[in-house]
Amino acid sequence: MTENKKLQKVFIIGGASIFVLCVIAWVVVVVGIRDTKKTISELLQDNVAVQLSQAVDRMNLQFQKVRAGAEILGALETEPEYLPAEELQTLLTTVTGNCGAYRSCYVDLAGLGSDDTGNEIDLSGADYFPELAGMSDGFLRATNDGFTSKGAIVYLKAVGESGYFLVFVDKKVFDQVLTDLAMEEYLFYALIDQSHAMILSGGAYSQSGFLYGDLWNNLKDHSVTADWYIFSQRIGSAREAELDATKDKESIHIFSVPVENTDWTLMVGLSPEYAEGYMVEMSAGYERTRVAVFLLLLMVVLTYLTLCLIIAHQTRERARELGDKADTDQLTGLSNKVATELLIKDYMAKNPGSQAVFILIDVDNFKKINDTMGHAFGDEVLRNLGIRLRSLYRMNDIIGRLGGDEFCVFLKDIRDEEIIRREAGKLLTFFRDFEVGEYVKYSVTGSLGAAIFPREGASFEDLYKNADTALYAAKHGGKNQLIFYADTRETHEKSE
């Protein structure tokens, strides 16, 4: 599309938008004049419905984030109890970070297992442990998480019939979702589970008498029986519901909505005082709106096209920044595991006849570095390694961190075998001089396993598997060396 056509499209969209805004403004003015068609009370209910919908949407995004962060658990090819302790701890640590959680763990059906700090744990006595039986994937509440003695939102992912992965998210994360949406203006809000137990609550008047003891039974005991029956039935069938209740001269109007992906319900209790204040504010707001609408239209006509261009530019930049951040490993600045795999697969699909080399890099004795020098120093090793690796090769080569102390380099379009070995050999030379530390220099080495595309793997999975085989040979052959997959095959054939 030429620049003229693009500009023409902008003018068309801008003109149409201005027209729509004029229509909306006209409707606002007409509705303001004829506000008898819709009472202030109805507007209040609409406002609450919008706020609740936004709150539930935000909570669903948080649930989706937790589920997405734990996706790697479903890709395990080995039962967790058979994984080496270090590998299981690394997996759990990755899940904790991905989910925005504060702890994750694996336990067997008896509640015994280990967490992301490497500690052995026993959750058999936790209040939520009996609820795990029969669940395969979902969220539940914990009054006591079994680690820190505080409440938490727990994500469960069952592993066959052998045990469970558990991810613990601080309840404050979900509480913040509600307070961010101005729900503290209401009398109170409460999140209840399928057994009607309260998970969390808050708001401007979180000391409401309805929140003392059992909220569900308080509402039941202080509302009209017929209204309560309809209210409870709608909640039981995961539908929106409303209820009026009065307790000790405290009157409230309850709005409730189901929370997707769970069996939970979000409630908001409104006091008459809040409703009256809202009505006064809305009435005055109508008068201000009718005056402001005409002034706003004049400003929109003069500035809309400019704002449209600015917003479009900012949106593209923001989308690009978010995309880069989502694809980037935050410690090293390299592509993360998901982005690296996608980039390599994309190259393979578009260049099936080309030749490339895939090199897996594993830092030697990294656990010892962490144990003796500290995790902060270990992070510095990984950060420096990422920076130095990026400077070794071309900008179009793919360099990423796959997790923990494992990195990879994918060198594109290298046809000559000699060049492949020479370029891969740069890494050995690099590790001979690789030192980390500001005052005391610590020499760090790495083991390297390489496989050539497409000869030793036409898919990412096969290429990774063969490079990992070569890496295994390098590790068990003395470390600090580079081994090609072809060399491991020759060694195997000679041994036979």
C-alpha positions, -999 to +999 in steps of 0.1 A: +000+000+000+014+034-010+018+063+014-011+082-003-034+052+001-024+049+037-031+086+043-064+082+025-073+053+048-064+074+078-087+103+066-116+079+060-112+062+094-108+096+110-139+111+093-159+080+102-147+082+138-156+119+141-191+111+127-195+083+152-184+106+181-209+132+169-237+106+170-226+094+204-225+130+217-260+136+203-273+105+220-257+115+253-274+149+252-307+134+243-305+108+271-295+136+294-326+156+285-348+125+287-332+109+317-367+098+329-363+069+304-336+054+326-334+061+364-302+069+383-307+037+402-305+017+370-274+035+360-259+026+393-266-011+387-251-008+352-220+008+367-216-020+392-221-046+365-194-031+344-170-029+374-177-065+383-172-076+347-139-059+346-128-074+379-137-109+367-119-103+334-088-092+353-090-123+376-094-145+346-063-130+331-044-138+363-058-174+362-047-177+326-012-164+334-009-191+361-021-218+338+001-206+309+032-204+332+026-240+343+022-254+307+057-269+308+045-293+334+022-310+309+051-316+285+071-337+309+081-371+294+094-384+327+073-390+359+084-363+384+095-389+410+120-402+386+135-369+378+169-360+393+164-337+423+182-308+407+162-311+375+129-311+394+140-281+414+149-262+383+115-271+367+096-259+398+117-227+400+109-219+364+072-225+370+072-203+401+087-175+380+064-180+350+033-180+371+041-150+393+038-173+423+058-174+455+062-212+458+056-244+437+061-280+446+055-316+436+039-341+461+028-377+458-006-390+468+006-391+504+015-355+504+053-360+504+076-343+480+098-313+474+095-276+466+113-252+444+139-244+471+149-281+471+134-288+505+115-320+513+080-312+523+049-330+538+016-314+530-006-343+541-018-322+571-026-291+550-063-280+552-067-282+514-049-315+508-081-337+510-096-316+482-068-327+458-082-362+454-102-364+422-090-331+408-069-330+377-065-293+369-080-263+388-078-237+415-086-240+452-081-219+483-057-227+511-062-212+546-027-224+555-003-231+526+018-255+546+049-234+541+044-199+555+012-205+574-006-179+553-036-182+529-030-187+492-047-194+459-034-228+448-033-241+412-033-279+410-021-300+381-024-337+386+003-361+373-015-393+363-022-412+394+011-406+411+009-371+425+003-334+420+021-302+410+010-273+432+016-236+424+010-211+453-001-176+444-004-149+471-040-139+477-028-103+477-023-106+439-060-112+434-070-087+461-050-061+442-070-069+410-101-058+429-088-027+445-072-016+413-107-014+398-119+011+424-140-015+441-129-001+474-155+026+468-183+000+475-193-012+509-174-044+506-164-071+481-160-108+488-147-138+468-163-171+479-156-207+468-180-235+458-186-244+495-195-207+501-164-202+523-148-167+519-115-166+501-108-129+504-127-097+512-121-060+514-134-025+505-141+008+521-162-009+548-146-044+552-158-043+588-194-048+576-215-069+600-223-093+571-186-102+569-185-113+606-187-151+608-202-167+577-212-143+549-233-169+531-254-177+561-256-140+572-272-132+538-295-162+541-307-153+576-313-116+569-331-116+535-365-126+522-368-163+519-381-162+483-355-138+472-328-159+489-340-190+471-337-173+437-303-158+446-288-191+457-302-210+427-287-185+403-253-187+420-255-225+420-260-225+383-231-200+377-253-170+368-253-133+379-276-126+408-288-098+431-301-098+467-313-072+493-305-079+530-307-061+563-288-069+595-287-048+627-300-017+608-273-022+581-289-025+547-270-037+516-277-046+480-256-076+468-244-081+433-227-114+424-211-128+393-194-162+386-157-163+381-147-182+350-123-211+351-133-217+388-163-226+409-160-193+427-183-163+430-174-126+433-198-105+454-201-067+460-223-053+487-236-017+483-248+005+511-277+030+506-253+058+515-231+050+486-261+048+462-274+082+474-239+097+468-238+082+434-272+096+425-262+131+435-229+128+416-246+115+385-273+142+384-246+169+386-226+150+361-254+152+335-254+190+335-216+191+332-216+165+305-241+184+283-219+215+283-187+196+279-199+175+250-201+205+226-167+218+236-153+183+232-167+180+197-150+212+186-117+199+199-121+165+184-128+179+149-095+199+151-072+173+167-086+139+160-064+130+130-033+141+148-042+120+178-051+091+156-016+091+141+001+095+175-019+067+191-013+044+162+024+050+164+024+045+202+003+014+199+027-002+174+057+007+196+040-006+227+031-038+209+066-042+197+080-036+232+056-061+248+064-086+221+102-082+227+097-084+264+076-116+261+102-132+239+132-121+260+149-139+289+150-111+316+183-122+331+205-125+300+187-104+274+187-133+250+156-150+234+139-172+260+131-209+254+097-204+237+110-176+214+142-195+205+123-226+196+099-207+174+127-188+156+145-220+149+114-238+137+105-209+115+140-210+099+137-248+093+103-244+077+114-216+053+149-231+045+146-269+044+174-272+019+200-250+038+226-262+063+229-249+098+244-260+131+227-262+165+249-261+195+238-268+231+258-251+258+258-262+294+279-244+321+301-269+339+297-273+376+270-245+378+255-259+409+289-258+426+292-221+415+258-213+431+267-233+462+301-218+467+298-183+453+261-177+458+231-174+436+238-137+428+272-146+414+256-175+395+232-150+379+261-128+370+278-158+353+247-164+332+242-126+325+278-122+313+276-154+293+245-141+275+262-108+266+294-125+254+277-151+233+257-125+215+290-107+205+305-139+191+282-144+161+262-127+134+231-107+142+210-131+122+222-162+141+198-174+168+212-173+204+189-181+233+187-193+269+167-225+272+165-225+310+188-228+340+224-228+328+215-242+293+220-220+263+220-227+226+235-212+194+219-218+160+242-207+131+224-203+098+234-210+063+268-226+068+275-249+039+311-259+044+319-286+070+352-269+079+335-236+085+309-253+108+336-268+130+356-236+130+326-215+140+316-240+167+352-240+179+349-203+187+330-213+218+358-235+231+382-206+226+357-183+243+354-206+274+392-207+278+392-170+285+358-166+301+361-152+336+335-136+359+340-114+389+349-078+397+377-083+422+384-121+422+382-136+387+364-170+385+371-191+354+340-207+340+339-235+314+312-251+294+304-284+277+291-282+241+271-306+220+264-299+183+242-313+156+239-303+120+206-294+103+190-311+084+214-341+082+212-348+120+177-336+126+151-321+102+128-311+130+136-290+161+129-319+184+152-343+166+180-317+162+177-309+199+177-346+209+209-353+189+227-322+201+217-332+237+232-366+230+265-350+220+263-327+250+259-357+273+290-372+257+309-340+263+298-339+299+307-375+307+339-373+287+355-348+310+335-316+304+349-284+289+349-298+253+329-297+221+315-329+206+295-332+174+267-358+172+284-374+142+315-380+165+293-398+190+279-421+163+315-429+150+326-437+186+295-460+191+302-478+158+339-484+167+329-497+201+307-523+184 
